[in-house]
Amino acid sequence: MKKRILGTLAAFATAGAFAGAAQAADDVTLQLKWVTQAQFAGYFVAADKGFYEEEGLNVTIKPGGPDVAPVQVLMGGGADVMVDWMPSALAAREQGAPVVNIAQPFKSSGMMLTCLKETGITSPADFKGKTLGVWFFGNEYPFLSWMSTLGIPTTGGAEGVEVLKQGFNVDPLLQKQAACISTMTYNEYWQVIDAGIAADDLVTFKYEDEGVSTLEDGLYVLEANLADPAFEDKMVRFVRASMKGWKYAEANPDEAAMIVLDNDETGAQTESHQKRMMGEVAKLTAGSTGALDVADYDRTVATLLGGGSDPVISKAPEGAYTTAITDKALN
């Protein structure tokens, strides 16, 4: 497959495309939450298959990473739209960042705690007195909400948990620095398996199964931009093409994984891992048209508000999502 330069697509201008007149495509910059991988396959597929081009869009896809905060990029004008988890986005909104969800490609959550069985952990009650690895890039909010709901302090001690700020690897579990670590069903869990630990030697707790139902990868823009009809129109076309990309990726997971690999300029990803990741990601996007299910939103808000004296957000957000974009994109 021909190596694709990540970023700008060819200008959408052909003789006769618009009544015989060449017209420049509208620019859109997308900021990803993390590095180039199958977690974001739908966007790379939409670019590779020309779905953005068909909508008159010139899309630049910017990878994320440990030193990239998508909200800050969006606020600073470095992107028109970002991928973020809803807990992170709602927490940012309460703190003054006017971000709005315009579409929700991920229907289900893939977040888990993966624990070594030898630690004796069989239920969340066994977390007490243990060290747990947690990501702190907006991903910590579901964890903090869960612990607060369980009444387990995150300040250590026999009745609490010691929180280890986990890097983006599984070393704390492999080196037994933590009893459990944060993993995604499509990524880090399989890194543990590939490191030689058998599935039978692990105990996993999927957040959704534990009643911590929060939405993950959604598309967010700045609220003020939605007042501009031209921007709204661009987002309608962007969401429509993106969801076409996601549905293609679901139906053709191996091809989608190879498209992702073609866009990985670091060369850090492997074919086997990306194909496996795409298969798992497809389970999370399955059933989503891109339209936010308000019931899923309400459950996310309820989870973040729950947990006693230290909730992730202090009040129900207002104006944190709009269905206007997907209403138009899907019709």
GUTOR-573855 format. One record per residue (C-alpha): x, y, z. Coordinates in steps of 0.2 Angstrom, whole numbers, padded with zeros to 4 digits, always signed. Example, Ala and Ser with C-alpha at 12.3 -4.5 7.8 and 13.67 -1.06 7.14 Angstrom:
// residues 2
+0062-0022+0039 +0068-0005+0036 
// end
This chain:
// residues 331
+0000+0000+0000 +0007+0017-0005 +0014+0027+0009 +0002+0041+0014 +0009+0057+0021 -0001+0060+0036 -0010+0077+0035 -0016+0086+0021 -0027+0078+0007 -0026+0083-0011 -0036+0099-0015 -0054+0095-0020 -0054+0103-0037 -0058+0094-0053 -0064+0101-0070 -0083+0101-0069 -0083+0096-0051 -0093+0112-0046 -0101+0118-0062 -0085+0117-0071 -0075+0128-0059 -0061+0122-0048 -0064+0126-0030 -0053+0124-0015 -0057+0112-0001 -0062+0118+0016 -0048+0115+0029 -0051+0105+0044 -0038+0100+0058 -0042+0086+0069 -0032+0083+0085 -0031+0065+0091 -0031+0060+0109 -0016+0049+0107 -0003+0043+0095 -0008+0036+0078 -0016+0019+0081 -0032+0009+0076 -0041+0018+0090 -0043+0032+0077 -0044+0021+0062 -0061+0029+0056 -0052+0045+0052 -0037+0038+0043 -0049+0027+0033 -0060+0042+0029 -0044+0051+0022 -0037+0036+0013 -0054+0031+0005 -0057+0049-0001 -0073+0051+0010 -0066+0068+0016 -0062+0073-0002 -0080+0069-0007 -0086+0081+0006 -0075+0095-0001 -0064+0094+0014 -0045+0095+0016 -0042+0086+0033 -0026+0087+0043 -0024+0073+0057 -0013+0078+0071 -0007+0064+0082 -0007+0066+0101 +0005+0059+0114 +0011+0061+0132 +0016+0079+0129 +0000+0084+0120 -0016+0090+0129 -0030+0090+0116 -0040+0103+0125 -0026+0115+0125 -0023+0113+0107 -0041+0116+0103 -0041+0131+0115 -0025+0138+0107 -0032+0137+0089 -0021+0123+0084 -0036+0112+0079 -0054+0114+0074 -0060+0098+0082 -0053+0085+0094 -0055+0068+0100 -0057+0066+0119 -0065+0056+0132 -0081+0063+0139 -0076+0063+0158 -0060+0073+0153 -0070+0085+0142 -0084+0088+0155 -0071+0091+0168 -0062+0104+0157 -0079+0112+0153 -0082+0115+0171 -0065+0122+0173 -0068+0135+0160 -0064+0127+0143 -0080+0129+0132 -0079+0112+0123 -0095+0104+0116 -0098+0086+0110 -0104+0086+0092 -0103+0067+0089 -0100+0051+0098 -0092+0037+0087 -0088+0026+0102 -0103+0018+0110 -0095+0007+0123 -0080+0009+0135 -0064-0001+0133 -0056+0004+0150 -0051-0009+0163 -0041-0012+0178 -0030-0028+0175 -0023-0036+0191 -0011-0050+0195 -0021-0065+0202 -0007-0069+0214 -0011-0053+0223 -0027-0061+0229 -0038-0048+0221 -0055-0055+0217 -0067-0040+0219 -0065-0021+0220 -0066-0023+0239 -0049-0031+0238 -0041-0015+0231 -0039-0009+0249 -0021-0008+0254 -0015-0011+0236 -0006+0000+0223 -0015+0003+0207 -0008+0011+0191 -0018+0025+0184 -0016+0036+0169 -0017+0055+0173 -0020+0063+0156 -0039+0065+0158 -0041+0046+0160 -0040+0047+0178 -0058+0054+0180 -0067+0037+0178 -0055+0029+0191 -0057+0043+0204 -0076+0042+0202 -0076+0023+0204 -0065+0024+0220 -0076+0038+0227 -0092+0028+0224 -0084+0013+0232 -0079+0024+0247 -0061+0019+0245 -0049+0034+0248 -0035+0037+0235 -0023+0043+0248 -0015+0026+0253 -0017+0017+0269 -0024+0000+0274 -0042+0006+0269 -0037+0015+0254 -0027+0013+0238 -0010+0020+0233 -0011+0028+0216 +0004+0025+0205 +0004+0038+0191 +0006+0026+0177 +0016+0029+0161 +0010+0022+0144 +0017+0005+0146 +0013-0010+0157 +0029-0011+0166 +0022-0008+0184 +0012-0024+0182 +0026-0034+0174 +0039-0028+0188 +0025-0030+0201 +0026-0012+0207 +0007-0012+0206 -0006-0025+0210 -0017-0018+0195 -0014-0006+0181 -0025+0003+0169 -0028-0005+0152 -0039-0004+0137 -0047-0019+0130 -0039-0015+0113 -0022-0011+0118 -0012-0013+0135 -0021-0029+0140 -0014-0037+0125 +0003-0030+0129 +0002-0039+0146 -0002-0055+0137 +0012-0053+0124 +0024-0050+0138 +0021-0068+0144 +0008-0067+0157 -0006-0079+0154 -0024-0073+0154 -0028-0086+0168 -0015-0077+0179 -0025-0060+0177 -0041-0053+0184 -0049-0039+0175 -0062-0027+0180 -0071-0018+0165 -0077-0001+0171 -0094-0003+0162 -0097-0020+0171 -0093-0011+0188 -0106+0002+0185 -0094+0016+0180 -0102+0020+0163 -0093+0034+0155 -0091+0038+0136 -0074+0038+0128 -0069+0044+0111 -0080+0058+0105 -0078+0073+0094 -0077+0090+0102 -0076+0108+0096 -0077+0126+0104 -0094+0132+0108 -0091+0149+0100 -0087+0141+0083 -0104+0133+0082 -0112+0150+0080 -0103+0152+0063 -0114+0143+0049 -0099+0140+0039 -0090+0131+0053 -0106+0121+0057 -0107+0116+0039 -0089+0110+0039 -0092+0100+0054 -0108+0092+0047 -0098+0086+0032 -0083+0081+0043 -0094+0070+0054 -0103+0062+0040 -0087+0057+0031 -0079+0052+0048 -0093+0040+0052 -0092+0033+0034 -0074+0029+0038 -0078+0021+0055 -0091+0010+0047 -0079+0005+0033 -0066+0001+0046 -0079-0010+0056 -0083-0020+0040 -0064-0021+0035 -0054-0022+0050 -0038-0029+0043 -0038-0016+0029 -0041-0002+0041 -0027-0008+0052 -0015-0007+0037 -0021+0011+0033 -0017+0016+0051 +0001+0008+0049 +0003+0018+0032 +0000+0034+0042 +0011+0029+0057 +0027+0040+0053 +0035+0034+0069 +0036+0016+0063 +0032+0011+0081 +0016+0001+0078 +0016-0018+0072 +0004-0026+0060 -0001-0039+0072 -0005-0027+0086 -0015-0015+0075 -0025-0029+0067 -0030-0035+0084 -0033-0018+0091 -0044-0014+0076 -0054-0029+0080 -0057-0024+0098 -0060-0006+0093 -0074-0011+0081 -0083-0019+0096 -0084-0001+0104 -0090+0008+0089 -0102-0005+0084 -0120+0002+0086 -0115+0020+0084 -0121+0031+0070 -0111+0045+0077 -0126+0053+0086 -0124+0055+0104 -0136+0044+0114 -0143+0056+0127 -0146+0041+0139 -0127+0037+0138 -0123+0055+0141 -0134+0056+0156 -0126+0040+0163 -0109+0048+0161 -0114+0064+0170 -0122+0054+0184 -0106+0044+0186 -0095+0059+0187 -0107+0068+0199 -0108+0052+0210 -0096+0047+0224 -0100+0057+0239 -0089+0072+0244 -0077+0072+0230 -0086+0071+0213 -0077+0074+0197 -0089+0087+0192 -0099+0098+0204 -0115+0101+0194 -0124+0094+0179 -0116+0103+0164 -0127+0114+0153 -0124+0115+0134 -0110+0102+0134 -0117+0093+0119 -0127+0097+0103 -0136+0085+0091 -0137+0098+0078 -0122+0092+0068 -0127+0074+0068 -0145+0078+0064 -0139+0086+0048 -0125+0074+0044 -0136+0058+0046 -0151+0065+0036 
// end
